[in-house]
C-alpha cells in the first residue's frame, strides 16, 4: 500500500537541507575571509621584514660612511699636525732649508690633489649607493602595495563568487518552494 507523503514535511526537509547548505557556504565564506586575512598579514609581515632589512643595510652604510669620514678627518688632522711640526722645524732653519721647503711643497701638492680626487670618487660612490638603496626601498614598497592589492582583489572575487552561489541557491530554493506550492 503506497504511503502518502505530506508536502509540508517534504518542504521542511528541503528547507532544512537548503539551510544546511547555506550554513556550509557561510562557513566556507568565513574560512575564505580568514585565509585572505592570514595571507594579507603574511604579505604585510614579509614587506615589513624586507623594509627592516633595507633599513639595517642603510644604517650599516651610514655607520661605514661615518667611520670613513672619521678616519679621513683623523688622517687630515694627523697630516695637518705633522705639517705644522714640519713648518715649525722649517721656520727654525729657514735660511739653509728654504729651498728644501719649496721642494717638499712642490712634491706634496700632487698627493693632496690625488687625495681630494679619491675623496670625491668615494663620495660619488656613496651617493650612488644611497640612490640604489632608495630605489630598492621604493621597489619593495611597490611590491608590498601590489601584494596587498592582489590579496584584496582575490578576496573580493571570492566573496563575489560566494555571494553568487548563495543567490543561486536562494533562487533554487524559491523555485523549489514555488514548484511545491504549485504541485499542492
C-alpha positions as CSV (number, residue, x, y, z in Angstrom):
1,X,0.0,0.0,0.0
2,X,1.6,3.4,-1.0
3,X,2.4,5.8,1.8
4,X,1.2,9.4,1.3
5,X,4.0,11.9,1.9
6,X,3.0,15.1,3.3
7,X,4.1,18.0,1.0
8,X,4.7,20.2,4.1
9,X,7.1,17.7,5.5
10,X,9.0,17.5,2.2
11,X,9.2,21.3,2.0
12,X,10.5,21.4,5.6
13,X,13.1,18.7,4.8
14,X,14.2,20.6,1.7
15,X,14.2,23.9,3.7
16,X,16.4,22.2,6.3
17,X,18.7,20.9,3.6
18,X,19.0,24.4,2.0
19,X,19.6,26.0,5.4
20,X,22.3,23.4,6.0
21,X,23.9,24.2,2.6
22,X,23.7,27.9,3.3
23,X,25.3,27.4,6.7
24,X,28.1,25.3,5.0
25,X,28.6,28.1,2.4
26,X,28.7,30.7,5.2
27,X,31.4,28.6,6.9
28,X,33.3,28.4,3.7
29,X,33.0,32.1,3.2
30,X,34.2,32.8,6.7
31,X,37.1,30.4,6.1
32,X,38.0,32.2,2.8
33,X,37.9,35.5,4.7
34,X,40.1,34.1,7.3
35,X,42.6,32.8,4.7
36,X,42.5,36.1,3.0
37,X,43.3,37.9,6.3
38,X,46.1,35.5,7.0
39,X,47.6,36.0,3.5
40,X,47.4,39.7,3.9
41,X,49.0,39.6,7.3
42,X,51.8,37.3,5.9
43,X,52.3,39.7,3.0
44,X,52.5,42.7,5.3
45,X,54.9,40.8,7.6
46,X,57.2,39.9,4.7
47,X,57.2,43.5,3.4
48,X,57.9,44.8,6.9
49,X,60.8,42.4,7.2
50,X,62.2,43.5,3.9
51,X,61.9,47.1,4.9
52,X,63.6,46.3,8.2
53,X,66.5,44.7,6.3
54,X,66.8,47.7,4.0
55,X,66.8,50.0,7.0
56,X,69.5,47.9,8.6
57,X,71.5,48.0,5.4
58,X,71.2,51.8,5.2
59,X,72.2,52.1,8.8
60,X,75.2,49.9,8.2
61,X,76.2,52.0,5.2
62,X,75.7,55.2,7.2
63,X,77.9,53.8,10.0
64,X,80.5,52.8,7.5
65,X,80.4,56.3,5.9
66,X,80.7,57.9,9.3
67,X,83.6,55.6,10.1
68,X,85.3,56.5,6.8
69,X,84.6,60.2,7.4
70,X,86.1,60.0,11.0
71,X,89.1,58.1,9.6
72,X,89.5,60.7,6.9
73,X,89.2,63.6,9.4
74,X,91.7,61.9,11.6
75,X,94.1,61.5,8.7
76,X,93.7,65.1,7.8
77,X,94.3,66.2,11.5
78,X,97.3,63.9,11.6
79,X,98.6,65.3,8.3
80,X,97.9,68.8,9.5
81,X,99.7,68.2,12.8
82,X,102.6,66.7,11.0
83,X,102.7,69.6,8.5
84,X,102.6,72.1,11.3
85,X,105.5,70.4,13.0
86,X,107.4,70.4,9.8
87,X,106.6,74.1,9.3
88,X,107.9,74.9,12.8
89,X,111.0,72.9,12.2
90,X,111.5,74.6,8.8
91,X,111.0,78.1,10.3
92,X,113.8,77.3,12.7
93,X,116.1,76.5,9.9
94,X,114.7,79.0,7.3
95,X,117.9,80.2,5.9
96,X,119.6,76.9,5.0
97,X,116.4,74.8,4.3
98,X,114.3,77.4,2.4
99,X,115.0,75.6,-1.0
100,X,114.2,72.2,0.7
101,X,110.9,73.5,1.9
102,X,109.9,74.7,-1.6
103,X,110.8,71.2,-2.8
104,X,108.6,69.5,-0.2
105,X,105.7,71.8,-1.0
106,X,106.1,71.0,-4.7
107,X,106.1,67.3,-4.0
108,X,103.1,67.3,-1.6
109,X,100.7,69.2,-4.0
110,X,100.0,66.2,-6.3
111,X,99.3,64.0,-3.4
112,X,96.8,66.4,-2.0
113,X,95.1,66.7,-5.4
114,X,95.1,62.9,-5.6
115,X,93.6,62.6,-2.1
116,X,90.9,65.1,-3.0
117,X,90.1,63.3,-6.2
118,X,89.9,60.0,-4.3
119,X,87.6,61.6,-1.7
120,X,85.4,62.9,-4.5
121,X,85.3,59.5,-6.1
122,X,84.3,57.9,-2.8
123,X,81.6,60.4,-2.2
124,X,80.2,59.8,-5.7
125,X,80.1,56.0,-5.0
126,X,78.4,56.6,-1.6
127,X,75.8,58.8,-3.3
128,X,75.2,56.1,-6.0
129,X,74.8,53.5,-3.2
130,X,72.3,55.8,-1.4
131,X,70.3,56.2,-4.7
132,X,70.4,52.5,-5.3
133,X,69.1,51.8,-1.8
134,X,66.3,54.4,-2.2
135,X,65.3,52.6,-5.5
136,X,65.4,49.2,-3.8
137,X,63.2,50.6,-0.9
138,X,60.8,52.1,-3.5
139,X,60.6,48.7,-5.3
140,X,60.0,46.9,-2.1
141,X,57.2,49.4,-1.2
142,X,55.7,48.9,-4.7
143,X,55.9,45.1,-4.3
144,X,54.2,45.4,-0.9
145,X,51.4,47.6,-2.3
146,X,50.9,45.2,-5.3
147,X,50.7,42.2,-3.0
148,X,48.1,43.9,-0.8
149,X,46.1,44.9,-3.8
150,X,46.3,41.3,-5.2
151,X,45.1,39.9,-1.9
152,X,42.2,42.4,-1.8
153,X,41.2,41.6,-5.3
154,X,41.3,37.9,-4.7
155,X,39.3,38.4,-1.5
156,X,36.7,40.5,-3.4
157,X,36.5,37.9,-6.2
158,X,36.0,35.0,-3.7
159,X,33.3,37.0,-1.9
160,X,31.5,37.8,-5.2
161,X,31.7,34.1,-6.1
162,X,30.3,33.0,-2.8
163,X,27.5,35.7,-3.0
164,X,26.6,34.5,-6.5
165,X,26.4,30.9,-5.2
166,X,24.2,32.0,-2.3
167,X,21.9,33.9,-4.7
168,X,21.8,30.8,-7.0
169,X,20.9,28.6,-4.0
170,X,18.2,31.0,-2.9
171,X,16.8,31.1,-6.4
172,X,16.7,27.3,-6.4
173,X,15.1,27.2,-3.0
174,X,12.5,29.7,-4.1
175,X,11.9,27.9,-7.3
176,X,11.6,24.6,-5.4
177,X,9.2,26.2,-3.0
178,X,7.2,27.6,-5.8
179,X,7.0,24.2,-7.6
180,X,6.0,22.6,-4.3
181,X,3.2,25.2,-3.9
182,X,2.2,24.7,-7.5
183,X,2.1,21.0,-7.0
184,X,-0.1,21.2,-3.9
